[in-house]
């Protein structure tokens, strides 16, 4: 790929990954609107890996807690840290299973502007309704196993581009009455095992392909998306301490309207 293609895709991914506006949808649209060949899932996942490093750095205290929690779970003595680690594991299982089984179908049939337009609109409206009507009485510490499974099952919907992994998991968390910043925090922590698993898969693909040029593209994409994602996470968490998700919903409505005009007009 050309350097400026990777630069733009990494910027798009870094900014949109943890905002409830669909990073995968924006990646597909970027190539389609600009008339580039579809970059494919390897580059898509590479820029996701960059955002993985960003969220691990921003939430480094939670990463320590998760590490301690994994040890507690292994010893069958889960405390507060163990419950957090267990909830993240449970929330990850559904998307891993469905993603493994449906990877080829998604790449072949669902990476289209029309699908993205409708999912952007529909799940944006759903986020607005839930955020407007939902309570704000629970934190991550209050989540149980079935709550985590519910949010994890919602994450499966994000395999469809335009849905937004952050958006649909935040919607599910808000439906359970979680505070806005806590819903966003749990959504970001959920991304860690999901993106890590996908990153390991592309690492294996790159090793087997032996394509040096593709490896260079991947490393560049990871680095650029890491920097922009770190800034985006800080901005989102700062915003949610004093406001709602309404601006992101408005953006989704405008994007959907533009896509409908582009597709059908």
C-alpha positions as CSV (number, residue, x, y, z in Angstrom):
1,X,0.0,0.0,0.0
2,X,1.0,3.6,-0.5
3,X,2.3,5.4,2.6
4,X,-0.4,8.1,2.5
5,X,-3.1,5.4,2.3
6,X,-1.7,3.8,5.5
7,X,-1.4,7.2,7.2
8,X,-5.1,8.1,6.5
9,X,-6.4,4.6,7.5
10,X,-4.3,4.7,10.8
11,X,-5.6,8.2,11.6
12,X,-9.2,7.1,10.9
13,X,-8.9,4.0,13.1
14,X,-7.1,5.7,15.9
15,X,-9.8,8.4,16.2
16,X,-12.8,6.2,15.7
17,X,-12.0,2.9,17.5
18,X,-13.2,3.8,21.0
19,X,-15.8,6.4,19.9
20,X,-19.3,4.9,19.4
21,X,-19.3,5.6,15.6
22,X,-17.8,2.4,14.1
23,X,-14.1,2.2,13.2
24,X,-14.5,-0.8,10.9
25,X,-17.3,1.1,9.0
26,X,-15.0,4.1,8.6
27,X,-12.2,2.0,7.4
28,X,-14.3,0.4,4.7
29,X,-15.8,3.7,3.7
30,X,-12.5,5.5,3.5
31,X,-11.3,3.1,0.8
32,X,-14.6,3.2,-1.1
33,X,-15.2,6.9,-1.0
34,X,-11.6,7.7,-2.0
35,X,-11.6,5.0,-4.7
36,X,-8.8,2.9,-3.2
37,X,-8.7,-0.9,-3.3
38,X,-10.1,-2.4,-0.1
39,X,-7.2,-2.8,2.2
40,X,-8.5,-6.1,3.5
41,X,-8.8,-7.5,7.0
42,X,-5.0,-7.7,7.7
43,X,-4.5,-3.9,7.6
44,X,-7.9,-3.4,9.4
45,X,-6.7,-5.6,12.2
46,X,-3.2,-4.1,12.2
47,X,-4.6,-0.6,13.0
48,X,-6.8,-2.2,15.6
49,X,-3.6,-3.6,17.3
50,X,-2.2,-0.1,17.5
51,X,-5.3,1.0,19.4
52,X,-4.9,-2.0,21.6
53,X,-1.5,-0.7,22.8
54,X,-3.1,2.7,23.4
55,X,-5.9,1.4,25.6
56,X,-3.5,-0.8,27.6
57,X,-1.3,2.2,28.3
58,X,-4.1,4.5,29.2
59,X,-5.7,2.0,31.6
60,X,-2.4,0.7,33.0
61,X,-3.8,0.5,36.5
62,X,-6.7,-1.7,35.3
63,X,-4.2,-3.8,33.4
64,X,-2.3,-4.5,36.7
65,X,-5.7,-5.4,38.3
66,X,-6.6,-7.7,35.5
67,X,-3.2,-9.4,35.7
68,X,-3.7,-10.0,39.5
69,X,-7.2,-11.1,38.7
70,X,-6.1,-13.8,36.3
71,X,-3.8,-15.2,39.0
72,X,-6.8,-15.2,41.4
73,X,-9.0,-17.0,38.9
74,X,-6.2,-19.6,38.2
75,X,-6.0,-20.3,42.0
76,X,-9.8,-20.4,42.2
77,X,-9.8,-17.5,44.7
78,X,-11.3,-14.6,42.8
79,X,-11.5,-11.3,44.7
80,X,-12.5,-8.0,43.1
81,X,-9.7,-8.2,40.6
82,X,-10.6,-11.8,39.8
83,X,-14.2,-10.9,39.1
84,X,-13.1,-8.2,36.7
85,X,-10.8,-10.6,34.8
86,X,-13.5,-13.3,34.8
87,X,-16.1,-10.8,33.5
88,X,-13.8,-9.8,30.6
89,X,-13.1,-13.4,29.7
90,X,-16.8,-14.2,29.7
91,X,-17.7,-11.1,27.7
92,X,-15.1,-12.1,25.0
93,X,-16.2,-15.7,24.4
94,X,-19.3,-15.0,22.2
95,X,-17.4,-12.7,19.7
96,X,-14.5,-15.1,19.4
97,X,-16.8,-18.1,18.5
98,X,-19.0,-16.2,16.1
99,X,-16.0,-14.3,14.6
100,X,-14.1,-17.5,13.9
101,X,-17.1,-19.1,12.3
102,X,-18.3,-16.1,10.3
103,X,-15.0,-14.4,9.2
104,X,-15.2,-15.4,5.5
105,X,-18.9,-14.5,5.3
106,X,-18.3,-11.0,6.8
107,X,-15.4,-10.2,4.6
108,X,-17.3,-11.3,1.4
109,X,-20.8,-10.0,2.0
110,X,-21.0,-7.3,4.7
111,X,-18.2,-4.9,3.8
112,X,-20.5,-2.6,1.8
113,X,-21.5,1.1,2.0
114,X,-25.2,0.1,2.1
115,X,-24.8,-2.2,5.1
116,X,-22.8,0.5,6.9
117,X,-25.4,3.2,6.2
118,X,-28.2,1.2,7.8
119,X,-26.3,-0.1,10.8
120,X,-24.9,3.4,11.4
121,X,-28.4,4.8,11.5
122,X,-30.1,2.0,13.4
123,X,-27.6,1.4,16.2
124,X,-27.1,5.2,16.5
125,X,-30.8,5.7,17.3
126,X,-30.6,2.7,19.7
127,X,-27.7,4.3,21.6
128,X,-29.5,7.6,21.9
129,X,-32.6,6.0,23.3
130,X,-30.8,3.9,25.8
131,X,-28.5,6.7,26.9
132,X,-31.4,9.1,27.3
133,X,-33.6,6.6,29.3
134,X,-31.0,4.5,31.1
135,X,-30.1,4.9,34.7
136,X,-26.6,5.8,35.9
137,X,-26.3,3.8,39.1
138,X,-23.8,1.0,38.4
139,X,-20.0,0.8,38.1
140,X,-17.8,-2.0,36.7
141,X,-17.5,-3.4,40.2
142,X,-21.3,-4.1,40.2
143,X,-21.3,-6.3,37.1
144,X,-22.1,-9.9,37.5
145,X,-21.4,-12.9,35.2
146,X,-24.7,-12.7,33.4
147,X,-24.3,-8.9,32.9
148,X,-20.9,-9.5,31.3
149,X,-22.3,-12.3,29.1
150,X,-25.1,-9.9,28.0
151,X,-22.6,-7.2,27.0
152,X,-20.5,-9.9,25.3
153,X,-23.4,-11.1,23.2
154,X,-24.1,-7.5,22.2
155,X,-20.5,-7.3,21.0
156,X,-21.2,-10.0,18.4
157,X,-23.3,-7.5,16.5
158,X,-20.2,-5.4,16.0
159,X,-18.9,-7.9,13.5
160,X,-21.2,-6.2,11.1
161,X,-19.4,-3.0,9.8
162,X,-21.1,0.2,10.9
163,X,-22.6,-1.2,14.1
164,X,-19.6,0.0,16.2
165,X,-18.1,-2.3,18.8
166,X,-17.8,0.5,21.2
167,X,-21.3,1.8,20.4
168,X,-23.1,-1.5,20.9
169,X,-21.2,-2.6,24.0
170,X,-21.8,0.9,25.6
171,X,-25.4,0.6,24.6
172,X,-25.7,-2.8,26.4
173,X,-23.8,-1.5,29.4
174,X,-26.0,1.6,29.6
175,X,-29.1,-0.6,29.3
176,X,-27.8,-2.3,32.5
177,X,-27.7,1.1,34.2
178,X,-23.9,1.7,34.1
179,X,-22.6,5.2,34.4
180,X,-21.5,6.6,31.0
181,X,-17.7,6.8,31.8
182,X,-17.9,3.3,33.4
183,X,-19.7,1.9,30.3
184,X,-17.0,3.3,28.1
185,X,-14.2,2.0,30.3
186,X,-15.6,-1.5,30.4
187,X,-16.1,-1.4,26.6
188,X,-12.5,-0.4,26.1
189,X,-11.2,-3.1,28.5
190,X,-13.3,-5.6,26.5
191,X,-11.5,-4.7,23.4
192,X,-8.2,-6.0,24.8
193,X,-8.7,-9.7,24.5
194,X,-10.8,-9.4,21.3
195,X,-8.1,-7.3,19.5
196,X,-5.3,-9.4,21.0
197,X,-6.8,-12.5,19.5
198,X,-7.3,-11.0,16.1
199,X,-3.7,-9.6,16.2
200,X,-2.3,-13.0,16.9
201,X,-4.2,-14.4,13.9
202,X,-2.7,-11.7,11.5
203,X,0.7,-12.2,13.0
204,X,0.5,-15.9,12.0
205,X,-0.8,-14.9,8.5
206,X,2.1,-12.5,8.1
207,X,4.6,-15.1,9.2
208,X,3.3,-17.7,6.8
209,X,3.1,-15.2,3.9
210,X,6.7,-14.1,4.1
211,X,5.6,-10.8,2.5
212,X,8.2,-8.2,3.7
213,X,6.4,-5.2,2.2
214,X,3.1,-6.2,3.9
215,X,5.0,-6.5,7.2
216,X,6.3,-2.9,6.8
217,X,2.8,-1.7,6.1
218,X,1.5,-3.4,9.2
219,X,4.1,-2.0,11.6
220,X,3.6,1.5,10.3
221,X,-0.2,1.2,10.6
222,X,0.2,-0.1,14.2
223,X,2.4,2.8,15.3
224,X,0.3,5.6,13.7
225,X,-3.0,4.3,15.1
226,X,-1.5,3.9,18.6
227,X,-0.7,7.7,18.8
228,X,-4.1,8.9,17.5
229,X,-6.0,6.3,19.6
230,X,-4.3,7.5,22.8
231,X,-5.5,11.1,22.2
232,X,-9.0,9.9,21.3
233,X,-9.3,7.8,24.5
234,X,-8.3,10.8,26.7
235,X,-10.8,13.1,24.9
236,X,-13.7,10.6,25.2
237,X,-13.1,9.9,28.9
238,X,-12.8,13.7,29.6
239,X,-16.0,14.4,27.7
240,X,-18.1,11.7,29.4
241,X,-17.3,13.0,32.9
242,X,-19.6,15.9,32.2
243,X,-21.8,15.1,29.2
244,X,-23.6,12.4,27.2
245,X,-23.3,10.4,24.0
246,X,-25.6,12.7,22.0
247,X,-22.9,14.4,19.9
248,X,-21.8,11.0,18.6
249,X,-25.3,10.0,17.8
250,X,-25.8,13.2,15.9
251,X,-22.6,12.5,13.9
252,X,-23.9,9.0,13.1
253,X,-27.2,10.5,11.8
254,X,-25.3,12.9,9.6
255,X,-23.0,10.2,8.3
256,X,-26.0,7.9,7.6
257,X,-27.8,10.7,5.7
258,X,-24.7,11.4,3.6
259,X,-24.3,7.7,2.8
260,X,-27.9,7.3,1.8
261,X,-27.6,10.3,-0.6
262,X,-24.3,8.8,-2.0
263,X,-25.8,5.3,-2.4
264,X,-29.4,6.1,-3.5
265,X,-29.2,9.6,-4.8
